[in-house]
């Protein structure tokens, strides 16, 4: 069972930034991989998502949320799950590996 204590409080004030995310206005499928997606197809999808993130006004808040919540899938704040894992190691933040929860 997931440890929900690591999640930010579920308050409108905390998540209000999400309404301003550019990902809400376009192709949401860019931000999450399909089952067994690999190679060029995955690279193109991720590049498309990152282009949206690059000009998003809430990119920093999105990334901070992903790191705090331990989002294990998708593009958040312009980074893939693997890139967020690397960032968490470099910064000393504890973020779960793909598909795992942190106790």
C-alpha positions as CSV (number, residue, x, y, z in Angstrom):
1,X,0.0,0.0,0.0
2,X,1.3,3.5,-0.9
3,X,2.4,5.7,2.0
4,X,0.2,8.8,1.6
5,X,2.0,10.7,4.3
6,X,4.6,11.8,1.7
7,X,2.0,13.5,-0.5
8,X,1.3,17.2,-0.2
9,X,-2.0,18.2,1.4
10,X,-5.1,17.9,-0.9
11,X,-6.0,21.5,-0.7
12,X,-7.3,23.7,-3.6
13,X,-4.6,26.3,-2.8
14,X,-1.8,23.6,-3.2
15,X,-3.0,22.3,-6.5
16,X,-4.4,25.5,-8.1
17,X,-1.3,25.8,-10.3
18,X,-2.5,22.7,-12.2
19,X,-5.2,24.8,-13.8
20,X,-2.6,26.8,-15.6
21,X,-0.6,23.9,-16.9
22,X,-0.3,23.9,-20.7
23,X,-0.6,20.1,-20.7
24,X,-4.3,20.5,-19.8
25,X,-5.0,22.3,-23.1
26,X,-3.3,20.0,-25.6
27,X,-2.6,16.3,-26.2
28,X,-2.5,14.7,-22.8
29,X,-1.3,11.5,-24.4
30,X,2.1,13.2,-24.9
31,X,2.9,13.1,-21.2
32,X,2.4,9.3,-20.4
33,X,3.9,6.4,-22.3
34,X,1.8,3.6,-23.8
35,X,2.4,0.0,-22.8
36,X,5.6,-1.3,-24.5
37,X,6.4,2.0,-26.1
38,X,10.1,2.2,-27.1
39,X,12.6,3.7,-29.4
40,X,11.8,6.5,-31.9
41,X,8.2,6.6,-31.0
42,X,8.9,7.1,-27.3
43,X,11.6,9.7,-28.0
44,X,9.3,11.7,-30.3
45,X,6.5,11.7,-27.7
46,X,8.8,12.7,-24.9
47,X,10.3,15.5,-27.0
48,X,6.8,16.8,-27.8
49,X,5.9,16.8,-24.1
50,X,9.1,18.6,-23.2
51,X,8.5,21.3,-25.8
52,X,5.1,22.0,-24.1
53,X,6.8,22.0,-20.7
54,X,9.5,24.4,-21.8
55,X,7.1,27.2,-22.2
56,X,4.7,26.3,-19.4
57,X,4.2,28.9,-16.7
58,X,3.9,26.3,-14.0
59,X,6.8,24.1,-15.0
60,X,8.7,24.6,-11.6
61,X,5.6,23.9,-9.5
62,X,4.9,20.8,-11.6
63,X,8.4,19.4,-11.1
64,X,8.3,20.2,-7.4
65,X,5.0,18.3,-7.1
66,X,6.4,15.3,-9.0
67,X,9.4,15.1,-6.7
68,X,7.4,15.5,-3.5
69,X,4.7,13.1,-4.6
70,X,7.1,10.6,-6.1
71,X,5.4,10.5,-9.4
72,X,6.8,7.3,-11.0
73,X,5.4,7.8,-14.5
74,X,5.1,10.4,-17.2
75,X,6.6,13.8,-18.0
76,X,6.3,16.2,-15.1
77,X,8.0,19.6,-15.0
78,X,9.8,18.8,-18.3
79,X,11.5,15.6,-16.9
80,X,10.8,11.9,-17.5
81,X,10.5,9.5,-14.5
82,X,14.1,8.4,-15.1
83,X,15.4,12.0,-15.3
84,X,13.6,12.8,-12.0
85,X,15.2,9.7,-10.4
86,X,18.6,11.0,-11.4
87,X,17.8,14.5,-10.1
88,X,16.6,13.1,-6.8
89,X,19.8,11.2,-6.3
90,X,21.9,14.2,-7.2
91,X,19.9,16.4,-4.8
92,X,19.5,13.9,-2.0
93,X,15.7,13.7,-2.3
94,X,14.1,10.4,-1.7
95,X,11.9,9.5,-4.7
96,X,10.6,6.0,-5.4
97,X,11.9,4.0,-8.3
98,X,9.4,3.2,-11.1
99,X,6.5,1.3,-9.7
100,X,7.7,1.4,-6.1
101,X,6.6,3.4,-3.1
102,X,8.7,5.0,-0.5
103,X,8.0,4.0,3.1
